[in-house]
Amino acid sequence: MALGGGFALFLAGVFLLAIGHKVVLVRSGESVPVLDSLSVGAGSRLTLRVRRVLIFISACIEAVAVVLLISEPTAGLVFSAALLLGYAALLSRVDPAAECGCVGSRGSARFALVRNLTLVAASIVIVGMDLAGHASPQLDLRAVAVALIAVAPLVGQSVLSHFGLALQFQLRSELSS
């Protein structure tokens, strides 16, 4: 089924964008904005070092998701759904209007929560269809085409967002010197 395989590749592309975004943030000395909003109790915030470790761990887990989505799409969809549910649980603890910074976007935590739950629902439907024997997420040329069409706007938005982040970081550096 091209749609299921395309969706698996689309999710792999989303996770690759998220990993790239995390690398850019860490290299520029920034953090994922949603981590800045999480408190660890009694009003204290996560230290920069802890946030960077969490970013690294989540990037590694997302890399596992990418490998699974490409090598074993059904298992990858199950793993991705669990990961996205974990992210949704974290996002539910953040102020809904707070900036998320997830997948390189400047959207709100509420938007990211809805997006993650939508991706989880789509993953469950595709896995359910596979388990029921109706369709299997095959990775063929049509699946690649579906994934490329679906992920292209995210890539464009992410690139524009990173150029804005780089310009903002450069302007901050010039103003402080």
C-alpha positions in Angstrom: 0.0 0.0 0.0 1.7 3.2 -1.2 -0.2 5.4 1.2 1.0 3.4 4.3 4.6 3.2 3.0 4.4 6.9 2.1 3.2 7.8 5.6 6.0 5.7 7.1 8.6 7.6 5.0 6.9 10.9 5.7 7.2 10.2 9.5 10.9 9.3 8.9 11.3 12.6 7.1 9.6 14.5 10.0 11.9 12.8 12.5 15.0 13.6 10.4 13.9 17.3 10.3 13.5 17.2 14.1 17.0 15.7 14.5 18.5 18.4 12.3 16.6 21.1 14.2 18.0 19.8 17.5 21.6 19.7 16.1 21.2 23.3 14.9 19.8 24.5 18.3 22.6 22.8 20.3 25.3 24.1 18.0 24.0 27.6 18.3 23.8 27.4 22.1 20.0 27.3 22.2 17.6 24.9 23.6 14.3 23.4 22.5 11.8 26.0 23.7 9.4 23.4 25.1 12.1 22.2 27.4 12.5 25.7 28.7 8.9 25.6 29.8 9.1 22.4 31.7 9.6 22.7 35.5 11.2 20.0 37.5 9.3 20.8 40.7 9.0 23.7 43.1 9.3 26.1 40.2 12.9 25.2 39.4 13.9 24.9 35.7 16.0 22.3 33.9 19.6 23.4 33.6 21.1 24.0 30.2 23.3 20.8 30.6 20.3 18.7 31.4 18.3 20.1 28.5 21.2 19.3 26.1 21.3 15.7 27.4 17.6 15.4 26.9 17.9 16.8 23.4 20.6 14.3 22.6 18.6 11.4 24.0 15.5 12.4 22.1 17.5 12.7 18.9 18.9 9.2 19.4 15.4 7.8 20.0 14.2 9.6 16.9 17.1 8.1 14.9 15.9 4.7 16.0 12.4 5.6 14.8 13.8 6.6 11.4 15.7 3.3 11.0 12.6 1.3 12.0 10.3 3.3 9.7 12.6 2.6 6.7 13.6 -1.0 7.5 10.3 -2.3 9.1 7.6 0.2 8.5 4.9 -1.5 10.6 7.2 -1.8 13.7 8.4 1.7 13.0 4.9 3.1 13.0 4.2 1.4 16.3 7.4 2.7 17.8 6.7 6.2 16.4 3.2 6.2 17.8 4.6 5.4 21.2 7.3 8.1 20.9 4.7 10.7 19.7 2.4 9.8 22.6 5.4 10.4 25.0 6.0 13.8 23.4 2.2 14.5 23.7 2.4 13.7 27.4 5.2 16.2 27.8 3.4 18.8 25.8 0.3 18.5 27.9 2.4 19.7 30.9 3.4 22.9 29.1 1.4 26.1 28.7 -0.7 25.6 25.5 0.3 29.0 24.2 4.0 28.4 24.8 6.3 28.2 21.8 7.1 24.6 21.1 10.0 24.7 18.6 9.2 21.1 17.7 10.4 19.9 14.3 11.8 23.4 13.7 8.5 25.2 13.8 7.6 28.3 15.8 4.1 27.0 16.6 2.4 26.7 20.0 2.6 23.7 22.2 -1.2 23.2 21.6 -0.6 22.9 17.9 2.3 20.4 18.4 0.1 18.4 20.8 -2.7 18.2 18.2 -0.3 17.4 15.4 1.3 14.5 17.4 -2.0 13.0 18.4 -3.1 13.2 14.7 0.1 11.4 13.6 -0.5 8.8 16.3 -4.0 8.2 15.1 -2.9 7.8 11.5 -0.2 5.4 12.5 -2.7 3.3 14.5 -5.0 3.2 11.5 -2.3 2.0 9.1 -1.0 -0.6 11.6 -4.5 -1.8 12.2 -5.1 -2.2 8.4 -1.8 -4.1 8.2 -2.7 -6.4 11.1 -6.2 -7.0 9.7 -4.6 -8.1 6.4 -6.1 -5.3 4.4 -2.9 -3.5 3.5 0.7 -3.5 4.3 2.9 -0.4 4.4 5.1 -1.1 1.4 8.1 1.1 0.5 7.9 1.5 -3.3 8.3 4.3 -5.7 4.8 5.5 -5.1 5.4 5.6 -1.4 8.6 7.7 -1.9 6.5 10.1 -4.1 3.8 10.4 -1.4 6.4 11.0 1.3 8.3 13.6 -0.8 5.1 15.5 -1.6 4.0 15.5 2.1 7.4 16.4 3.6 8.4 19.1 1.1 6.4 21.9 2.8 7.9 20.9 6.2 11.4 21.1 4.8 10.7 24.6 3.4 9.2 25.8 6.6 12.1 24.4 8.7 14.7 25.9 6.4 13.1 29.3 6.6 12.8 28.9 10.4 16.5 28.1 10.7 17.5 31.0 8.6 15.5 33.2 10.9 17.0 31.6 13.9 20.5 32.0 12.5 19.8 35.6 11.6 18.4 36.3 15.1 21.4 34.6 16.7 23.8 36.7 14.6 22.0 39.9 15.4 22.0 39.1 19.1 25.8 38.5 18.9 26.4 41.8 17.1 24.2 43.8 19.5 25.9 42.4 22.5 29.4 43.2 21.2 
